[in-house]
């Protein structure tokens, strides 16, 4: 049917049914060959340029804003490492459930086996894995800026002395607004 339609539409092309089929098959082969060649060239190009982009990124100079972010992150990491105390918080709010806040202040003892025991103890205190993604470790300044009003006077006084070898304070506040 297609053969006769082709001969009717283009009478100057005088092809037999077999010749038309052969042309179709060759077209199909060329199309597949072209697709495969393009895929192969694309993969080679991606591999070649991916490595070049990685090298460029390593030698690229950060912008002023990126440098400030890097410095701020390093400063926070240093503050957390060198701090006398560690500060943990979870501030959870859900409609219908109210607001729950868990706080912890403890001495900043270095781990001897890469296990963060204080974080694990705080998770145990919080008690539900559902809240773990909300756990924050804050610098002293960040913690006091957010939670000063929730720290009892006696705890604040003990924190200032910095002579409590096993000092740990944990509390859980729950406010129900309904």
C-alpha positions as CSV (number, residue, x, y, z in Angstrom):
1,X,0.0,0.0,0.0
2,X,2.8,2.5,0.9
3,X,4.7,1.4,-2.1
4,X,1.8,2.2,-4.4
5,X,1.1,5.5,-2.6
6,X,4.8,6.4,-3.0
7,X,4.7,5.6,-6.7
8,X,1.4,7.6,-7.1
9,X,2.8,10.6,-5.2
10,X,6.1,10.6,-7.0
11,X,5.7,8.9,-10.4
12,X,9.2,9.9,-11.5
13,X,10.6,7.5,-8.8
14,X,10.1,4.1,-10.3
15,X,10.9,1.7,-7.4
16,X,9.8,-1.8,-6.8
17,X,8.3,-2.9,-3.4
18,X,11.6,-4.6,-2.6
19,X,13.7,-1.5,-3.3
20,X,11.3,0.6,-1.1
21,X,11.7,-2.0,1.8
22,X,15.5,-2.0,1.3
23,X,15.6,1.8,1.6
24,X,13.4,1.8,4.7
25,X,15.7,-0.8,6.3
26,X,18.8,1.2,5.5
27,X,17.2,4.3,6.8
28,X,16.4,2.5,10.1
29,X,20.0,1.2,10.3
30,X,21.4,4.7,9.7
31,X,19.1,6.2,12.3
32,X,20.2,3.6,14.9
33,X,23.8,4.1,13.9
34,X,23.4,7.9,14.3
35,X,21.7,7.6,17.7
36,X,24.4,5.3,19.0
37,X,27.2,7.6,17.6
38,X,25.6,10.6,19.3
39,X,25.2,8.7,22.6
40,X,28.9,7.7,22.5
41,X,30.1,11.2,21.7
42,X,27.9,12.7,24.4
43,X,29.2,10.3,27.0
44,X,32.8,11.0,26.0
45,X,32.2,14.7,26.1
46,X,30.5,14.5,29.5
47,X,33.4,12.5,30.9
48,X,35.9,14.8,29.4
49,X,34.2,18.0,30.5
50,X,33.1,16.7,33.9
51,X,36.7,16.2,35.0
52,X,37.6,19.6,33.5
53,X,34.8,21.3,35.4
54,X,35.9,19.6,38.7
55,X,39.4,20.9,38.2
56,X,38.2,24.3,37.3
57,X,36.0,24.4,40.4
58,X,39.0,23.4,42.6
59,X,41.1,26.3,41.2
60,X,38.2,28.7,41.1
61,X,38.4,31.6,43.5
62,X,35.4,32.0,45.8
63,X,33.3,35.2,45.8
64,X,33.4,37.6,48.7
65,X,30.1,36.2,49.9
66,X,31.3,32.6,49.7
67,X,34.5,33.5,51.6
68,X,32.3,35.1,54.4
69,X,30.1,32.0,54.6
70,X,33.2,29.8,54.8
71,X,34.8,32.0,57.5
72,X,31.5,32.0,59.5
73,X,31.2,28.3,59.3
74,X,34.8,27.8,60.4
75,X,34.3,30.2,63.2
76,X,31.2,28.4,64.4
77,X,33.1,25.0,64.2
78,X,35.9,26.5,66.3
79,X,33.5,28.0,68.8
80,X,31.9,24.6,69.2
81,X,35.2,22.7,69.6
82,X,36.8,25.2,72.0
83,X,33.8,26.0,74.1
84,X,33.7,25.1,77.8
85,X,30.0,24.0,77.5
86,X,27.9,22.4,74.7
87,X,24.4,23.6,74.1
88,X,21.6,21.5,72.5
89,X,18.0,22.4,71.7
90,X,14.9,21.1,70.0
91,X,12.2,23.6,69.4
92,X,9.1,21.8,68.1
93,X,5.8,23.4,67.2
94,X,2.8,21.7,65.7
95,X,-0.8,22.8,65.3
96,X,-2.9,21.0,67.8
97,X,0.1,19.7,69.7
98,X,1.4,23.0,71.1
99,X,5.1,23.8,71.4
100,X,7.8,21.6,73.0
101,X,11.3,22.8,73.8
102,X,14.1,20.5,75.0
103,X,17.3,22.2,76.2
104,X,20.6,20.8,77.4
105,X,23.8,22.4,78.7
106,X,26.7,20.1,79.4
107,X,30.5,20.2,79.7
108,X,32.4,19.9,76.4
109,X,34.5,16.9,76.9
110,X,36.4,15.6,74.0
111,X,35.4,12.2,72.7
112,X,38.1,9.6,72.9
113,X,36.5,7.2,70.4
114,X,34.6,9.4,67.9
115,X,31.2,8.7,69.7
116,X,29.2,11.8,70.6
117,X,28.0,10.6,74.0
118,X,26.4,13.9,74.9
119,X,24.3,14.0,71.7
120,X,23.2,10.4,72.3
121,X,22.2,11.3,75.9
122,X,20.3,14.3,74.6
123,X,18.5,12.1,72.1
124,X,17.6,9.7,74.9
125,X,16.3,12.6,76.9
126,X,14.2,13.8,74.0
127,X,13.0,10.2,73.6
128,X,11.3,10.2,70.2
129,X,13.1,9.8,66.9
130,X,10.5,12.0,65.4
131,X,12.2,15.0,67.0
132,X,15.8,14.1,66.1
133,X,15.9,16.1,62.8
134,X,15.2,19.3,64.8
135,X,18.1,18.8,67.2
136,X,20.5,21.8,67.0
137,X,23.9,22.3,68.6
138,X,24.3,25.9,69.1
139,X,27.1,28.2,70.2
140,X,26.8,29.7,73.6
141,X,25.8,33.1,72.1
142,X,23.1,31.5,69.9
143,X,21.7,29.5,72.8
144,X,21.6,32.4,75.1
145,X,20.0,34.7,72.5
146,X,17.2,32.2,71.9
147,X,16.6,30.6,75.4
148,X,17.9,32.9,78.1
149,X,14.4,33.4,79.6
150,X,14.0,29.7,80.0
151,X,17.2,29.1,82.0
152,X,16.7,29.2,85.7
153,X,18.7,31.8,87.6
154,X,20.7,29.1,89.5
155,X,21.6,27.3,86.3
156,X,22.8,30.6,84.7
157,X,24.9,31.3,87.9
158,X,26.5,27.8,87.7
159,X,27.3,28.3,84.0
160,X,29.1,31.5,84.7
161,X,31.4,29.9,87.3
162,X,32.8,27.4,84.8
163,X,34.1,25.2,87.6
164,X,31.5,22.4,87.5
165,X,33.3,19.3,86.3
166,X,30.2,17.2,85.6
167,X,27.7,20.0,85.0
168,X,24.7,18.9,83.0
169,X,21.3,20.6,82.8
170,X,18.4,19.3,80.8
171,X,14.8,20.5,80.7
172,X,11.7,20.0,78.7
173,X,9.0,22.7,78.4
174,X,5.7,22.1,76.8
175,X,3.2,24.8,76.0
176,X,-0.3,23.8,74.9
177,X,-2.2,26.7,73.3
178,X,-5.6,25.0,73.0
